Amino acid sequence: MGRRITPEGSRRPVTRDDVARYAGVSSAVVSYVVNGGPRPVSEETSARVRSAIDLLGYRPNVSARALRIGSTSTLGLVLGGLENPYFTELALSIQAAANEAGYAVVMGNVDRNRSAASSRHILDDLIGRQVDGFLVASENATADTLEHLQRNNARSVVFDAPSPIPGHSTVGPDAAQGARSAVEHLVSVHGHRDVGLVIGDDGRAGADARERGWQDALRSARLLDGPLARADFTRAGGYEGARRLLEAANPPSAVFASSELQGIGVLYALHEAGVRVPEDVAVVTFDGTAECEYSWPSLTVARQPVDSMAAAAVRQLLTPGASHHETFPMELVVRRSCGCVPQPTTG
């Protein structure tokens, strides 16, 4: 492939007409090749145009195209908490799904510590960029945020939503099923009768689907609820929650941590206290990024189907219609922290 050629030796931006002259075609043909239509172009001509584009370094004017077709081919991602590997993985999966559909992603970092005015400013910035729709993480899908988007006629899908939100399209895991499968594993396979819970405090006791799954598994086995510690969905929160469980009159023999960051914190607290995992206390958790796999011991986890949820969220956003909720089952990935010894993989 030859070096890039600047038209007529100048530094001005390369235009579509420059490409057309170099390839020996009309400007319209260049447009058909770049935009994939609306008229067909032969393989030979298309290859010649693309070669000219590469040699000249032509970049289509995205703003002009957006004005022409009424779309920026850009989606707004409203997400906070990127220090959490789960949300980072989810953001990357959404970007991949959007790119596959021909869309770019612009992210607005809206964490729960920001004021409502600050959050609205970020939303307004994305609205001003004329994104074609919004993908909003469930923890950022406050009533204020969703109402603000609706007032601005902005389409949106809430992802990582454990339950439906009336009037909105939502995608999420079956969190109750995932939590239940993890706790049932502790009870039925390892014989634990006292399973504690470390879970975040959102001010709505019993409302979190993970808490319901924990309760359902224990009550189905005719067991009493184990001790519960509410703490932040962070490593520090898991550490603090585990310390409180250990200080209880009757410490549990197993712990379900409702996020993998909490699970890492739980492991640290147990190690610090000289408690062996899983010999003295078994641990299972929720989410399932590589953080779980590379902890010690590696964490048994109810894993969220991140790629499938991301693809569904993008698909819903790009296919406007009646709002609905799409739920995805979770997979229990068994590792050492529960007391199992995983079989080595074969390749």
N, C-alpha and C positions, 0 to 999 in steps of 0.2 A: 504494500500500500504506500502511495507517495506521500510527500509532505503536504501539509495544509497550504492552500494558496489564498492569499488575501486579494480580493478583487481590485484590479488596477493598481496594486501596490499601496492602497490607502489603508487607513485604520478605521474606516467607517464600518458599522455593523453590516454583516452579510445579509442580503435580502433574498426573498423568494425569487425575485426576478434574476438575481445573480446566479442562483442555482439553475434556473430554467435556461439561461443563456449557455452556461457551462455544459449542461446535459443535452442541449439541443432539443428542448421540449417547451411547451407553453407553461406559463405560470400556473394555470389551472391544473395541469398534470402534476406539478410539484405538490399542489394542495391535496390532490387525490391520494398521492403516495403518503404524505405526512399524516393525513387524517383518516386513512383507510377507506376512502370513498368521497363522495357517494358514487362515483363512476369507477368501473374496473380499469386497471392498468396492467399491461402485459408484464410478465416476469422480467423480460429483457429490459424494458423501459424502466421498470421499478428499480432494478439493480443499478442502472445507469444514474438514476436520480439519487439514490442513496449513496452511491459513490461520490457524486458531486457534493452532496450534503456533508459527507465526511471530510472530503478534501478542502472544502471552503470553510468548514466549521460553522455551518448555518444552525441557528437556534430559532425555532418558531417563536413568534411573539405571543406569549401565553395570554396576556391581557387583551390583545386584539381578538384572539380566538374566543375568549370568554364572552366578549361583547357580541361577537358574531353569532355564537350558538347558544348564548344564555346560560352557560355553565363554566365554572372554573375547574371542573374535574378535581376538586379538592374537598376533603372531609375534615371537619373540626373534631379533634379528640379532646374531651374534657376529662382530665385525670389528675389525681393527686397521689402523694405517697410513693414517689418513684424510688425512695430508699428501700422499699419492699421489693425483693426480687420477683415476687408473684406479679405485681403490677407492671414491672419492667418487661417481664416475659409476655404479659397480655398485650402491652402496647406494641411490642415488636410483632406479635401475631396479627394484630389488627392492621398494622402498617403493611405486612406482607399480603393479607387478604385484600386490602384496598388497592395495593399496587397491581395485584393480579387482575383486578377489575378495571384497571386503567385510571385509578385515582391516586393522588398524593394525599398526605396527611399533615395537617398543621395542629400542633398540640398546644393546649392551654393548661398550664399547671395550676389547678384550683384545689388546694388542700383545705381540710376542715378548719384550720386555724386562721384562715383569711376572713376578713369581714365580708358581709354581704355586698357592700359597695365595691370592694376590691374584686370579688368574684364576677360581679356584673360588668365591671370594666374589661375583664379578660374575655367574657362572652361577647361584649360589644365589639372588641377588637376582631374577633373571629367572624362575627356577623358582617362587619365592615369589609372584610376580605372576601365576602360573598361566597363562603364555602357552601357546598351543595347540601350539607346536612351535618348533624352533630351525633357523635357517639359519646355517651355520657356514662362514666363509671357510676355504679349504684350508690357508692358512698358520697358521691358529689351530686347526686340527683335529688337535691332538696326541692321542696315545693317552690321556693323562690326562683331557683334555676330553671325548672321546667316551665313555670309560668312566664318567665322572661323570654324563653325561646318561643313559646306559643304566641306571645304578643308580637313577636317579630316574624311570625309565619315561618319559623325555621323547623324543618323536619328533624326528628331526633329518635334515637333508639337508646334505651338504657341497657347497658351490658353488665354482666356479673351480678344480675338481680336474682336473689333467691326466691322471689315471689312476684306475682303480677303487680303492676301499678295501673290502676284504672285509667283508661283513656290514653295509654302510652304503649308503644311497642317495647318489649323487654326480652332479654336473653339471659339465661343464667343456669347455674348448676342445680341439681337436686341436692341442696346442702343437707337437708334432713336425712336423706337416704345415705349420703356419704358419711355423715357423722354416725349414723346408726350402724353402718357396716363396720366401721372402725371399732366401735364399742362392743358390738356383738362378737367380733373376733377375739377381743380380750376375754369376754365372758365364756364363749362356747369353746374356743380352742385352748385357751390358757387357764381357764377356771377362775378368773378373778371375780370376787363377789363385792368388791368395794372400789369403784372407779370414780376418781375425782375429775373435776372439770376446771380448766383455766380458760376464761373467755372474757372478751372485751365488754365494757360497760357502756351501753348506748342509752342508758336511762330507761330501758323498756324490758324489765326482767321477764324472761320467758318468751320474748318475741323473736329472738334469733333462731333460725331454723336449725343451726348446729346444736343449740341447747335442747331443742325439741327432739332431735335425733338421739342425743345422749340419753334423755329421759325415756324415750320410747324403747330403746334397747334394754335399759335396766328394768323397766316395768314389764316388758315382755318376758323377761327372765325371772320375774317376781322378786326383784331386788329393790332395795331402797336407794334413793338418790344418794350418790356419794357426796363428799364435801365439795363446795364450789368456791372458787376465788375469782373475782372480777378484777381485771387489770387491762392495761392498754394492749392493743394488738401489735406489740413490739417485742424485741428480745428482752428489753428491760422489764416489760410487763409480764412476760412468761417467767422470768427470774423471780420477780416479786410474788407472783401468784404461787409458784412452787414453794417458795419459802413459807408462805402462809399455810399451805396444805401440810407441809412438814411439821409445822408448829401446832397443828390441830391435835385434839385429845386422841383421836384415832386416825393417824395418817393413812391415806389410801394405799392399796397395793399396786394401783395402776392409775395413770393420768391421761386424759384426753385433752390436748391443747388445741384450741379452735383455729389457730393459724400456725403456719410453719415457723414464723419468727418467734411466736410464743413458745413453740416446741424447742427451738434452739435455746431460749432462755431457761426453759424447764430443765433441759439437760445440764446446763451450766450450774444451776442451783443444786441439782442432785449431786453432781460431781463434787462441788465445793463442800457439801455436807457429808461426803464420804458414803453416799448411797449408791449402790451399784445398779446399773441399768443394763439388762432387764432383770437381773437376779433378785434385787430387792424391790424395785419399782419399775413396772413396764410403762412405756410411753408410746402413744400414737398421736398423730396430728392431722392437719388439714391443709391443702393447697397443692404441694408437690413439685416444686422446682428442684434444680440441682442442689440447692442448699440442704435439702433433706438427705439426698444421696451421699453427700460428702461430710455430713456430721459424724460424730462418733459417740455411741454406735449410730449407724445409719438409721434414719427414722422411718418407721412404718407410717404410711400416709394415705388418706383419702384424696386422690389426685383429681384436680379439676381438668376437664378436657379443653384446655386453653385454645388450641387451634380450631377446634370445632365451634366453640362459642364465638370466637373472633370472626370466623367466616360467616356464621349465621347472623351476627350483628350487622356486618357490612351488607350482606344480602338483603336483610330486612330494610335497611336504610335506603338501598337503591331500588327497592321494589315497593313503592308506596301502596298502601291498601289499608284494610281494617287493622286496627291495633290488636296484637295478640302477644301471648307469652310463650316462649319456646324454652323448654327445660331439657337439660342434658344429664344423663346418669354419670355418676362418678365411679372411679375404679379404685379398689383397695390395693395398694402396692405394699407387699409384705417385705419388711427388712428386719434388722436385728433388734431394734429397740423394743419390740413387743415380746421377744423371746423366741422368735422363729430364726432359723438359719437358712437364708435363701440359697437355693441351688445355684451353682455356678452356671453362667451362660455358656452356650456352645456356639462356635462360629465356624 
